[in-house]
Amino acid sequence: MKEKTKMIAGEHYNPLDPQLIVLRDRASRICHRYNKKFSMKLICAVGCCANW
């Protein structure tokens, strides 16, 4: 059984499995991009309101 399948099923799995490492890295990069984009929108919104 693949480690990802075990993980999803709530069974014991190897967190150092290469497939899981790739998936975690991808998720981390996506979250970082999302948070950066959101924080830039927030900075712009706060900065624009500060001029009023």
Secondary structure as UniProt FT lines:
FT   HELIX           3..9
FT   TURN            15..16
FT   HELIX           18..50
//
